[in-house]
Amino acid sequence: MSIVLDREEVVGKVFNNNIVLVNSESKEKILFAKGIGFAKKSGEIIKRGTIVDKIFTIEDNENRINFNNMIELVESDFLAVCEEGIYEISKEINKELNENIHIALIDHLQFAVKRMRSKEIIENPFLVEIETLYPKAYSLAKMVADKVANYCKVQIPDGEVAFIALHIHSAINDGNVSNALRRNYLGSTIVEHVEERLNIKIDKKSLDYARFLTHIKFALQRILENRNADNPLGEMIRKTYNESYLIAEEVADIIGKELKVKVKDDEVTFLTIHIERFRMSLKVYYY
């Protein structure tokens, strides 16, 4: 939906012909419109009534300072490519993004490109987990990575795409990257514990693994929000799958210590079902 400017805006910086930055009422605004930056210079006026396609606003004072510091160090064309990617994300999900994405994601992409050019590849231990738990964010990250890679003439590996996905997931959910990383770390720790207790190596491409990670994701959300997950079959599950239930209790203890919360019995029984699937796969294999 097009937007009509209700006041004159003064150009602060031109990223390219279609993207400009203006300072408006002590806020930084990024305006998108075909030709809006053509032949424009800093200090020139964009007239009231001008039709634009999108406006991103950076209101937080610390974010404004960080963004302005960053744009002094990053070339305008690169900023434009990144902002085009952020615009595509916003269009695809039809939702406003946390304003921090304009600083955190662009800063990350800038250093990622430097690492790629220097052949410094950072392994991402959570690649499969991120791709499984956040498929939409990962798909959008792939789109952004392709844009940046094409512009910079570099190859961006899947592990790096997963890091980008965390920034996008954070911006979509108005959270922060550290929480997403923390949960991914916890998910990996849980999987490793189950593997060790069952003496198996779980297939990271299997449906059971995807189900387990998805369950962990929503279980952690429920636990942190102190929401119930009633399981009317809890007593039966506890008695029928005693071995898996004991492992589920250990997993609950890991979660409880990490998040400093009490994991309810119903959550333990739900975990038991997933662990039992992995345990049953052993029987199928040895049969």
N, C-alpha and C positions, 0 to 999 in steps of 0.2 A: 504494500500500500504506500503510495507516494505521500510525502510530507511537505507542507508549504511553510517556509520560514516566516515567522511572525515578527521578525526584527532584522535589522541589518547585522551582518556578522563581519568581523575583521579577520582576514586570513593571517594565520600565524605561520603556517608552513604548507607548502604544496608537496604532496607525496607523488602524485602523477596527475594526468589530465582529469582523472575521475575521482580523486580522493584529496581532500584538504583538511587541515586542522585549524580550528578557530577557538579563540578564548571567548567564552560567552558567559557573562555573569559569574565570573570566578570558577568556571567549569571548563574543562577541555572537551571539545566536541569534534568528532571525526565525521565529516559529511561525505556521503557517497552520491554522486550524480554524474551522468555522462557529460563530460566537457566542463565540469565545474571548476577544474583547476587549470584549464587551458589558458596559457599566456598570463596567468595570475602570478603576482609576487606578494611576498610578505607585506602586510600593511594595507593591501587593497581591500575594497569592500565587496561583499556578496550581498546583493540587494534583497530587501524584504520582499516576500512573495515568490522568491526562487523555489522551484520544486526540486526536492531531493528524494533519493530512493531510500536512504537509511541514515540515521544519526546514532552514533555510539557516544555516550556521555561518560566522562571520568570525573567523578565528584569528590571522592576522598582526597584530602589534601596531600597525604603521603604518596598516594598513587599518582597524583598530578605531578608532584616533584620528580618522582622516579621516572615517569613517562617522558617528561621534558628532558631529563638528563639523558635518557636512553636515545631519544631521537637526535640529540646532538652528536651521538657517537655512531649511529647506524645510518647507512646510506638510504636515501629516500626511496629508491626503487625497491630495495629489499623490504623496507617497511610497508610499501604498497602491496607487495606480493603477500606478505603476512596478513595484512588487514583485509585483503580480498578473501583470503582463506577464512578468517574469522567471520566475515560477512556471509560467506557460503554456509558456514556452520549455523549461524543464526537463522538464515533462510530455511535450511534443511529441517531444523527442529522447531521452527516457528516459535521461538522463545528468546527472551532477553538473556544475555550472558552476564555473569559476574564481571565487573569492570576490570578486575585484576588480570584477566586473560590478556589484555593489551600490553601488559608489562611482563608477566611471567612467561607466557608462551613465546612472545617475540624474543625475549632475552634468551630463552632456552634454544630456540631455533638458530639464533645467531651463533651461539657457542657450539651447537651441534654441527653446523656447517664448517666451522673452524676445525673441529675434531675430524670431520670426514676428510677435509683437505689435507690434514696432517696425518691421516691414516691411523688416528687414535680411536679405536672402536671400544665402546664401553658395553660390556655384556649386560643384558637385562635379565635377571634371574626370574622375573615375574611375567615374562612374555606370554606364556600360555595362559596364565591366570588372568591377565588383563584382557587378552583377546577373548577369553571365554566369558568373563564376568561383565565386561563392558563392550559388547560387540558393536553397538552404535557409535560409541566414542572412538573405538578403534577404526571403524570404517571412515569416520570423519577425519581422524588423524592421518589415515592413508591418503586421503584427498589433499590435505594440507601439505604432507610430506612430498607428494608428487609435484605440487605447485612449486615448492621451494627447491626441490631437486632439479626440476626443469630449468628454473631461473639460474640457479647457482652451478649447474652442470656437475652435480655430485650424485652419488648413490647413497640413499638413506636406508639403512638396514631395518629389518622388522623390529629388532629390539629398541631402536630409537623411536620407531613409530609408536611403540607401546608407551614410552615415556611421554610422547606428545598426547597420547590418548588420555593419560592421567590428568594433564592440564585441562583438556576439553571436558572430561568427566567432572572435574572440579568446578569449572565455570558453569556448566549446565545445572549442577546441583547446588550452586552457591556455597560450596564448601572450600576445602583447601587440599592441596596435593599431599601434604603430610598425612592427613587422615586416610586418604586412599592408599598411600604407600604402606601405612601401618596395617591396614586391613589385609592388603595383599601379602605382607610379611606374615601376618598371623595365619592366613589361609595356607601359605606354603609350609609353615611350621606344623600345622595340623595334619596336612597331607603326609609330611615326612614322618610324623609320629605314627600314623596309621600304617604306613608302609613298613616301618620298623617293627611294629607290634605283630603284623600279619606276615612279616618276612616276604613281602612282594614288592614289585616295582609297578606302580599304577600307570596304565597307559594314558598319557596326557591328552590323547585324541579321542578317548572313549566317551560314550554317552554317559556312563556311570560317573566318570570324573567331572564332566560338565554339570551334571545334576548335583553332585556333591558340592562343587564350588559355588554354584548358584544358591544352594541351600545355606551354605556357610555365610554367604553375602547377606541374605535376608535374615538369617538367624542373628548375626551380629547387630544388624539394625534393630531388630526386636529387643535384643538384650540391652542395648544402649538406651533404648527408649522405654525400657521397662514394660514392654507389651507382652501379653500372654500368647502362647501358641498351644491351645488346648489339644491334647491328644487323648481321646477317649479309650484308645487301645493301649495306653501306656503300660498298665500292669501286665497285660498279656505279652507285649513286646519284651518287657524286662525279664519275664520268666522263660519265654521261648528262645530268645537270642541272648542268653546270659553272657557268652564270651564277648560278643560285639557290644553288649551293654557296658561291660567293664571298661572296654577301650573308649566308649563314648563318654564314660565318667571321667576318664583321664583327659580326654579332649576338652571336656567342660572345665576341668581344673586348669588347663592351659589358658583357656579363654578367660576364666575368672581371675587368674593371676595377672594376665596382660592388661585386661580392661578394668580390673579392680571392681568386679561385680560378682553377684551370685547368679549362677546359671540354673534356671528352674528345671525341675525333673522332666517336664514335658519336652523341653528342648533336648534333653539328653536322650529321650526315647526316639525323637525324630532323627537325631544323629545316629542312633543305633541302626535304624533301617538302612541308611546309606552305607554304613560300615559293614553291615551284614551282606550287602550286595557284593562288596569287594571280597569278603570272606568266602562267599559262595562261588566266586569266580575261581578260587583256588581248587575247589572240588571239581568244577567243570574241567579245569586244566589237567588235573591229575587223573581224572577218569579217562 
